[in-house]
C-alpha cells in the first residue's frame, strides 16, 4: 500500500505517471496495490485518471476520515510505503511505523530537493522529526551520493535507489500533430531552479534561430516568463497526449532541477517517456547520465547554447539513429515492468534483514 501525493492528476506532478506505471506492472505480477490520496482541490481540478489499472484507489477528504481504512489495510500489508510530498506524510508515517506491516518503507521521490532543504536548515514537512531511521527501508529516486546522505543526514539504515520509469502502453511512437509541431520542444513544470539552464538551452537558441519553431509546455509558468514569436506555449499536456507531443518534435529537451542535477544519478521520468516515444533527446549534463543512456549514441548532451545549436543542425538520419537507440535502451532497461521487478527484489531482500536491524518495531521483521 502507498500513501502518496496524487496519482489521479499529472498536473505539475511527475509522481502520477511513475505510480500509474508501477501499479499496473505490480498488478501484472500478482500484487494488490492500494493507493491513498488526499482529495485536494488543486489536483481535483486537473484530474486525468479516475480508475487505477492494476490497483485500488482510496480518495479521502481528511486523515481522520481515512485512518480506520488505513489501519485495516496495514494489518496484513506486505509493504507499506509513504512518499515525499504526501499531504499527510507525518500522520501516515506514524501509522505505518506503529503497524504490523511486513516492510515499512519511505520513498523519497524528490531526494535532491529534500537534501538541499536540509542543508539550508529548512523544515521538510514530509520528513518525521526523528528522521528516517525507524523505517525498515528507504527508497530514493536519486542514486549516487544521495544514498549516503540519506543515511548521514536522516539516519536511514537501509537505502536503495528506485529510479524513474516509463509505461510503454502510455508512451510510444504516435503520428505527429500540427498543434505540437516544433524543431525543439520542452515539457516540464515551471521551477525557478531550472530557469538558468532553460535560458541557455531553450530560450537563447530560440532567440538565435527565429526561423525555427520552439514549443514549451507545462503548468505554473509565471506571467512574466520570457516569450518570443517563435515559441508556442501549452499550459498542460496530459499523459495521453505525450506521444503526440514528443513525436511532433524534431528534437526534445530535458532539463533537470538544479538540486537533482547537482546530486547526480537523477533521471527525470520525462527522459524515459520521450525515449519510449522514439524522439531524439537533448539533455542537460549531470553526473551519472551515462548510467542510463549512452551520450552521443542514445542521447545528446548539451552544456551550452552552442551545443543546442549543433544538435539543431544535425541531419535527420543522425537524429533518427539517436532516437532509435534511445528507444531501444528505454524499453530494455527503464520500463515500469523492469522497475516493478526491481522493487519486488528490493522488498524481498529487506525481509531477510536481521531482526535487530529493525530496532524499535513491534516484533521485528516477520520471517
C-alpha positions, -999 to 999 in steps of 0.1 A, spaced: 0 0 0 11 35 -7 4 69 9 14 94 -18 9 128 -34 -15 124 -63 -19 95 -87 -51 109 -103 -36 141 -116 -4 146 -136 -8 184 -134 26 197 -122 32 163 -107 56 137 -121 48 113 -93 15 104 -110 28 88 -142 55 69 -123 30 54 -99 5 46 -126 30 26 -145 44 9 -114 10 0 -101 -1 -15 -134 32 -36 -135 29 -47 -99 -7 -58 -106 6 -78 -135 29 -96 -111 0 -106 -89 3 -79 -62 -26 -59 -49 -17 -22 -45 -39 3 -26 -30 39 -31 -42 65 -6 -46 100 -20 -60 131 -2 -86 147 -25 -72 182 -28 -89 209 -48 -58 217 -70 -55 182 -82 -92 175 -84 -95 204 -108 -69 188 -131 -77 151 -126 -69 130 -157 -74 95 -142 -105 81 -124 -96 44 -121 -63 29 -113 -54 0 -136 -39 -28 -116 -46 -11 -82 -72 3 -59 -76 40 -53 -87 54 -20 -95 91 -23 -102 107 11 -111 141 24 -92 141 57 -67 118 75 -92 111 104 -117 101 78 -94 75 62 -75 64 92 -97 34 100 -93 21 64 -56 26 66 -54 7 98 -73 -23 83 -51 -24 52 -19 -22 73 -28 -52 94 -17 -77 66 3 -55 43 35 -70 29 48 -35 23 36 0 33 52 30 16 50 67 25 63 91 -2 77 126 -2 52 154 -6 24 132 7 0 158 22 -5 136 53 31 122 54 37 127 91 4 111 101 9 83 76 45 77 88 32 74 124 5 50 114 29 29 92 57 28 118 33 15 145 17 -11 122 25 -48 117 32 -42 80 60 -66 70 81 -39 54 78 -2 64 92 20 38 97 57 29 102 66 -8 118 100 -14 108 109 -50 124 143 -45 157 134 -29 178 163 -43 152 188 -31 149 171 3 186 171 10 191 207 -3 164 220 21 181 201 50 214 217 41 197 251 41 183 244 76 147 243 63 120 222 77 110 194 53 73 189 60 71 153 49 101 140 70 94 129 106 112 148 133 132 117 142 143 113 106 140 81 86 159 57 109 127 40 121 119 27 86 130 -7 76 139 6 41 143 40 24 139 42 -14 154 71 -33 146 85 -67 182 95 -69 213 73 -66 250 82 -61 259 104 -32 222 108 -23 221 73 -8 250 81 16 234 115 26 201 98 34 220 78 59 241 105 74 215 133 74 183 114 81 195 82 98 182 59 71 195 24 79 189 6 46 187 26 14 182 16 -23 176 36 -54 143 31 -74 147 53 -104 120 67 -127 105 46 -155 81 46 -184 50 26 -192 52 17 -229 15 13 -231 11 50 -225 43 64 -241 50 50 -275 55 63 -311 25 82 -324 15 102 -355 26 139 -352 1 166 -347 3 201 -362 -5 218 -329 26 203 -314 49 207 -343 84 220 -333 120 219 -341 128 218 -303 102 211 -276 104 211 -238 78 196 -215 82 203 -177 65 221 -148 80 255 -141 107 256 -114 129 286 -106 159 264 -100 156 252 -137 154 287 -151 192 293 -157 195 261 -177 163 267 -195 176 302 -205 208 287 -220 194 256 -236 159 267 -248 152 304 -248 186 316 -262 185 290 -290 150 303 -299 164 339 -300 192 328 -323 170 308 -346 139 329 -353 133 307 -384 128 276 -362 97 267 -342 101 260 -304 74 246 -281 72 250 -243 46 230 -223 39 227 -186 20 243 -158 28 270 -132 48 293 -156 46 329 -143 30 356 -164 64 373 -169 81 342 -182 101 353 -214 82 347 -246 91 350 -283 72 349 -315 87 315 -324 79 299 -290 45 283 -287 31 275 -252 8 248 -239 0 252 -201 -6 215 -197 -3 183 -217 -19 153 -201 -1 119 -204 -25 106 -230 -12 134 -253 25 130 -245 32 106 -275 18 131 -300 36 160 -282 70 143 -284 66 127 -318 57 161 -333 92 174 -324 124 171 -344 142 171 -311 131 174 -274 149 189 -245 152 176 -209 163 200 -182 168 186 -146 160 206 -115 192 221 -101 192 203 -67 187 170 -86 214 177 -112 239 186 -85 232 154 -67 236 133 -98 221 99 -108 187 117 -110 169 109 -143 136 126 -147 108 103 -158 105 126 -189 138 112 -202 123 77 -203 90 88 -216 104 108 -245 128 79 -254 100 54 -254 81 77 -279 111 74 -303 121 111 -303 158 122 -301 165 137 -267 188 166 -258 196 166 -221 214 189 -197 246 172 -183 248 157 -148 268 130 -131 255 95 -138 236 103 -170 258 77 -188 244 51 -164 210 54 -181 218 64 -217 250 64 -237 258 100 -246 262 106 -283 246 73 -293 214 70 -272 210 106 -261 226 140 -269 241 162 -242 242 200 -240 262 221 -216 259 254 -235 237 272 -260 263 262 -287 257 225 -281 220 231 -287 227 249 -319 249 220 -330 221 195 -322 196 215 -342 219 214 -372 222 176 -372 210 157 -402 176 139 -399 193 105 -404 217 112 -375 188 123 -352 168 92 -362 197 69 -352 199 85 -317 161 82 -314 161 45 -323 190 37 -299 174 57 -271 141 39 -275 157 5 -275 176 13 -243 144 27 -226 124 -4 -235 152 -28 -224 162 -11 -191 138 16 -180 102 3 -182 77 2 -154 77 -36 -156 115 -36 -151 112 -12 -121 84 -33 -106 107 -64 -107 135 -43 -91 111 -31 -63 100 -67 -58 136 -78 -53 144 -49 -30 115 -56 -8 123 -94 -7 158 -86 3 146 -62 30 125 -91 45 157 -110 51 175 -82 70 184 -92 106 157 -86 132 180 -64 152 183 -41 122 147 -31 127 151 -19 163 120 -3 178 94 -20 156 69 -43 172 82 -79 169 109 -70 143 107 -82 107 85 -112 102 102 -142 86 
